[in-house]
């Protein structure tokens, strides 16, 4: 399974972005991660193929994860972005009990 993340960019504080991560085939659980400068990678949100989504505490209602199974794609809507959200956002997916990782997309929040 190959994963391709996109949608990152430069945005002003308070702005919004929509990230996408497309898988090359059907997958089960999909997770968005981020790695802030100088920090360890951390999970942001997870969505199973069917079921409830889960979010990290720091999301605080600003991010929304969703998926389109017909397109094998997971989305992460980011709103009210802050400079401390700057980092590389990447996704992972589980298929046949294996975890696959995609390359990240850079999100930069700056005025």
MARBA-3410 file (N, C-alpha, C, O; in Angstrom, 1 decimal):
111
0.9,-1.2,0.0,0.0,0.0,0.0,0.9,1.2,0.0,1.8,1.3,0.8 ~ 0.6,2.1,-0.9,1.3,3.4,-0.9,0.4,4.5,-0.5,-0.8,4.5,-0.8 ~ 0.9,5.5,0.3,0.1,6.6,0.8,0.7,7.9,0.3,2.0,8.1,0.3 ~ -0.1,8.8,-0.2,0.4,10.1,-0.7,-0.4,11.2,0.0,-1.6,11.4,-0.2 ~ 0.3,12.0,0.8,-0.3,13.1,1.5,-0.1,14.4,0.7,0.9,14.6,0.0
-1.1,15.3,0.8,-1.0,16.6,0.1,-1.9,17.6,0.8,-2.6,17.2,1.7 ~ -1.8,18.8,0.4,-2.6,19.9,0.9,-1.9,20.8,1.9,-2.6,21.8,2.3 ~ -0.7,20.6,2.2,0.0,21.5,3.1,0.3,22.8,2.4,0.2,22.9,1.2 ~ 0.9,23.7,3.2,1.2,25.0,2.6,1.5,26.0,3.7,1.5,25.7,4.9 ~ 1.6,27.3,3.3,1.8,28.4,4.2,0.4,29.1,4.4,-0.3,29.4,3.5
0.1,29.3,5.7,-1.2,29.9,6.0,-1.0,30.8,7.2,-0.1,30.6,8.0 ~ -1.8,31.9,7.2,-1.7,32.9,8.3,-2.3,32.3,9.6,-3.2,31.5,9.5 ~ -1.9,32.8,10.7,-2.6,32.4,12.0,-4.1,32.6,11.9,-4.6,33.7,11.4 ~ -4.9,31.6,12.3,-6.3,31.7,12.2,-6.9,31.1,11.0,-8.1,31.0,10.8 ~ -6.0,30.8,10.0,-6.4,30.2,8.8,-6.7,28.8,8.8,-6.7,28.1,9.9
-7.1,28.2,7.6,-7.5,26.8,7.5,-6.8,26.1,6.4,-6.3,26.8,5.4 ~ -6.7,24.8,6.5,-6.1,24.0,5.4,-6.9,22.7,5.4,-7.5,22.3,6.4 ~ -6.9,22.0,4.3,-7.5,20.7,4.2,-6.4,19.8,3.6,-6.0,19.9,2.5 ~ -6.0,18.8,4.5,-5.0,17.8,4.1,-5.7,16.6,3.6,-6.8,16.2,4.0 ~ -5.1,15.9,2.6,-5.6,14.7,2.1,-4.5,13.6,2.1,-3.3,14.0,1.9
-4.9,12.4,2.3,-3.9,11.3,2.2,-4.6,10.2,1.4,-5.6,9.6,1.9 ~ -4.1,9.9,0.2,-4.7,8.9,-0.6,-3.9,7.6,-0.5,-2.7,7.6,-0.7 ~ -4.7,6.5,-0.3,-4.0,5.2,-0.3,-4.2,4.5,-1.7,-5.2,4.8,-2.4 ~ -3.3,3.6,-2.0,-3.4,3.0,-3.3,-4.4,1.8,-3.4,-4.6,1.3,-4.4 ~ -5.0,1.5,-2.2,-6.0,0.5,-2.2,-6.7,0.5,-0.9,-6.5,1.4,-0.1
-7.7,-0.4,-0.7,-8.5,-0.3,0.5,-7.7,-0.6,1.7,-6.8,-1.4,1.8 ~ -8.0,0.2,2.8,-7.2,0.1,4.0,-8.2,0.1,5.2,-9.4,0.5,5.0 ~ -7.7,-0.3,6.3,-8.6,-0.2,7.5,-8.4,1.1,8.2,-8.7,2.2,7.7 ~ -7.8,1.1,9.5,-7.7,2.3,10.2,-6.7,3.2,9.6,-5.6,2.8,9.1 ~ -7.0,4.5,9.6,-6.1,5.5,9.0,-5.9,6.6,10.1,-6.8,7.0,10.8
-4.7,7.0,10.2,-4.3,8.0,11.3,-3.4,9.1,10.7,-2.6,8.9,9.8 ~ -3.7,10.3,11.2,-2.9,11.5,10.9,-1.9,11.7,12.0,-2.3,11.6,13.2 ~ -0.7,12.0,11.7,0.3,12.3,12.7,0.9,13.7,12.3,0.7,14.2,11.2 ~ 1.6,14.2,13.2,2.4,15.4,12.9,3.7,15.4,13.7,3.8,14.8,14.8 ~ 4.7,16.0,13.1,6.0,16.2,13.8,6.3,17.7,13.8,6.6,18.2,12.7
6.3,18.2,15.0,6.7,19.6,15.1,8.2,19.7,15.2,8.9,18.8,15.5 ~ 8.8,20.9,14.8,10.2,21.1,14.9,10.8,20.7,16.2,10.4,21.3,17.2 ~ 11.8,19.8,16.2,12.5,19.4,17.4,11.7,18.5,18.3,12.1,18.2,19.5 ~ 10.5,18.1,17.9,9.7,17.2,18.7,9.5,15.8,18.1,9.8,15.6,16.9 ~ 9.0,14.9,18.9,8.7,13.5,18.4,7.4,13.6,17.6,6.6,14.5,17.8
7.3,12.6,16.7,6.0,12.5,16.0,4.9,12.2,16.9,5.1,11.3,17.9 ~ 3.7,12.8,16.7,2.6,12.5,17.6,1.3,12.3,16.8,1.2,12.9,15.7 ~ 0.5,11.4,17.3,-0.8,11.2,16.6,-1.7,12.4,16.8,-1.8,13.0,17.9 ~ -2.4,12.7,15.8,-3.4,13.8,15.8,-4.8,13.3,15.8,-5.6,13.7,16.7 ~ -5.1,12.4,14.9,-6.5,11.9,14.8,-6.5,10.6,14.1,-5.6,10.3,13.3
-7.5,9.7,14.4,-7.6,8.4,13.8,-9.0,8.1,13.4,-10.0,8.5,14.1 ~ -9.2,7.5,12.3,-10.5,7.1,11.9,-10.5,5.6,11.4,-9.7,5.3,10.5 ~ -11.3,4.8,12.0,-11.4,3.4,11.5,-12.2,3.4,10.2,-12.8,4.4,9.8 ~ -12.2,2.2,9.6,-13.0,2.1,8.3,-14.5,2.4,8.6,-15.2,2.9,7.8 ~ -14.9,1.9,9.8,-16.3,2.2,10.2,-16.3,2.4,11.7,-15.9,1.4,12.4
-16.7,3.5,12.2,-16.7,3.6,13.6,-16.4,5.0,14.1,-16.3,6.0,13.2 ~ -16.1,5.2,15.3,-15.9,6.6,15.9,-14.5,7.1,15.6,-13.5,6.3,15.7 ~ -14.4,8.3,15.4,-13.1,9.0,15.3,-12.5,9.3,16.7,-13.3,9.4,17.6 ~ -11.2,9.5,16.7,-10.6,9.9,18.0,-9.6,10.9,17.7,-9.0,11.0,16.6 ~ -9.4,11.8,18.7,-8.5,13.0,18.5,-7.6,13.1,19.7,-7.9,12.7,20.8
-6.4,13.7,19.4,-5.5,14.0,20.5,-6.1,15.2,21.3,-6.9,16.0,20.8 ~ -5.7,15.3,22.6,-6.3,16.3,23.4,-6.0,17.7,22.9,-6.8,18.6,23.0 ~ -4.8,17.9,22.3,-4.4,19.2,21.8,-5.2,19.7,20.7,-5.2,20.9,20.3 ~ -6.0,18.8,20.0,-6.8,19.3,18.9,-7.9,20.2,19.3,-8.1,21.3,18.6 ~ -8.5,20.0,20.4,-9.5,20.9,21.0,-10.5,21.4,20.0,-10.9,22.6,20.0
-11.1,20.5,19.2,-12.1,20.9,18.3,-11.7,21.7,17.0,-12.5,22.0,16.2 ~ -10.4,21.9,16.9,-9.9,22.7,15.7,-9.7,21.8,14.5,-9.8,22.3,13.3 ~ -9.5,20.5,14.6,-9.2,19.7,13.5,-10.3,18.6,13.4,-10.9,18.2,14.4 ~ -10.6,18.2,12.1,-11.7,17.2,11.9,-11.1,16.2,10.9,-10.7,16.6,9.8 ~ -11.2,14.9,11.3,-10.8,13.9,10.4,-12.0,13.2,9.8,-13.0,13.1,10.4
-11.8,12.8,8.5,-12.9,12.1,7.8,-12.3,11.3,6.7,-11.1,11.4,6.4 ~ -13.1,10.4,6.2,-12.5,9.5,5.1,-13.6,9.2,4.1,-14.8,9.3,4.3 ~ -13.1,9.0,2.9,-14.0,8.6,1.8,-13.5,7.2,1.3,-12.4,7.1,0.6 ~ -14.1,6.1,1.7,-13.7,4.8,1.4,-13.7,4.5,-0.1,-12.9,3.7,-0.5 ~ -14.6,5.1,-0.8,-14.6,4.9,-2.2,-13.4,5.4,-2.9,-13.0,4.9,-4.0
-12.8,6.4,-2.3,-11.5,7.0,-2.9,-10.3,6.5,-2.1,-9.2,6.9,-2.4 ~ -10.5,5.7,-1.0,-9.4,5.3,-0.2,-8.6,6.5,0.3,-7.3,6.4,0.3 ~ -9.3,7.5,0.7,-8.6,8.7,1.1,-9.1,9.2,2.5,-10.3,9.1,2.8 ~ -8.2,9.7,3.3,-8.5,10.3,4.5,-8.2,11.8,4.5,-7.2,12.2,3.8 ~ -9.0,12.6,5.1,-8.8,14.0,5.1,-8.6,14.5,6.5,-9.1,13.9,7.5
-7.9,15.7,6.6,-7.8,16.3,7.9,-8.0,17.8,7.7,-7.2,18.5,7.0 ~ -9.2,18.3,8.2,-9.5,19.7,8.1,-8.9,20.4,9.3,-9.2,20.1,10.4 ~ -8.1,21.4,9.0,-7.4,22.2,10.1,-8.0,23.6,10.0,-8.1,24.2,9.0 ~ -8.5,24.1,11.2,-9.0,25.4,11.3,-8.4,26.1,12.5,-7.8,25.5,13.4 ~ -8.5,27.4,12.5,-8.0,28.2,13.6,-6.5,27.9,13.8,-6.1,27.6,15.0
-5.7,27.8,12.8,-4.3,27.3,12.9,-3.5,28.3,13.7,-3.7,29.5,13.6 ~ -2.5,27.8,14.4,-1.7,28.6,15.2,-0.2,28.4,14.8,0.1,27.3,14.2 ~ 0.7,29.3,15.1,2.1,29.1,14.7,2.6,27.8,15.3,3.5,27.2,14.7 ~ 2.2,27.4,16.4,2.7,26.2,17.1,2.1,24.9,16.4,2.5,23.8,16.8 ~ 1.3,25.0,15.4,0.8,23.9,14.6,1.8,23.6,13.4,1.6,22.6,12.7
2.8,24.5,13.3,3.7,24.3,12.2,4.5,23.0,12.3,5.0,22.7,13.4 ~ 4.5,22.2,11.2,5.2,21.0,11.2,4.9,20.1,10.0,4.2,20.6,9.1 ~ 5.4,18.9,10.0,5.1,18.0,8.9,4.0,17.1,9.4,4.1,16.4,10.4 ~ 3.0,17.0,8.5,1.8,16.2,8.8,1.9,15.0,7.9,2.0,15.1,6.7 ~ 1.7,13.8,8.4,1.8,12.6,7.6,0.7,11.6,8.0,0.0,11.8,9.1
0.5,10.6,7.3,-0.6,9.6,7.6,-0.1,8.2,7.6,1.0,7.9,6.9 ~ -0.8,7.4,8.2,-0.5,5.9,8.2,-1.8,5.2,8.0,-2.9,5.7,8.2 ~ -1.7,4.0,7.5,-2.9,3.1,7.3,-2.5,1.7,7.6,-1.4,1.2,7.4 ~ -3.5,1.0,8.1,-3.3,-0.5,8.4,-4.1,-1.3,7.3,-5.2,-1.0,7.0 ~ -3.4,-2.2,6.7,-3.9,-3.1,5.7,-3.4,-4.5,6.0,-2.1,-4.7,6.0
-4.2,-5.5,6.1,-3.8,-6.9,6.3,-2.8,-7.0,7.5,-1.7,-7.6,7.4 ~ -3.1,-6.3,8.5,-2.3,-6.3,9.8,-1.0,-5.7,9.7,-0.1,-5.8,10.6 ~ -0.7,-5.0,8.6,0.5,-4.2,8.4,0.3,-2.7,8.5,-0.8,-2.3,8.0 ~ 1.2,-2.0,9.0,1.1,-0.5,9.0,2.0,0.1,7.9,3.1,-0.2,7.8 ~ 1.4,1.0,7.1,2.1,1.6,6.1,2.1,3.1,6.4,1.2,3.7,7.0
3.2,3.8,5.9,3.4,5.2,6.2,3.6,5.9,4.8,4.1,5.4,3.9 ~ 3.1,7.1,4.8,3.3,8.0,3.7,4.2,9.1,4.0,4.5,9.4,5.2 ~ 4.7,9.8,3.0,5.5,11.0,3.2,4.6,12.1,3.7,3.5,12.1,3.4 ~ 5.2,13.0,4.4,4.4,14.1,5.0,4.2,15.3,4.1,4.8,15.3,3.0 ~ 3.4,16.1,4.5,3.2,17.4,3.9,3.4,18.5,4.9,2.9,18.4,6.0
4.1,19.5,4.5,4.5,20.6,5.4,3.4,21.6,5.6,2.8,22.1,4.6 ~ 3.1,21.9,6.8,2.2,23.0,7.2,2.9,24.0,7.9,3.6,23.8,8.9 ~ 2.9,25.2,7.4,3.6,26.4,8.0,2.5,27.5,8.3,1.9,28.0,7.5 ~ 2.5,27.8,9.6,1.5,28.9,10.0,2.4,30.1,10.5,3.1,30.0,11.5 ~ 2.2,31.1,9.7,3.1,32.3,9.9,2.4,33.5,9.3,1.8,33.4,8.2
2.6,34.6,9.9,2.1,35.9,9.3,3.2,36.6,8.5,3.0,37.6,8.0
END
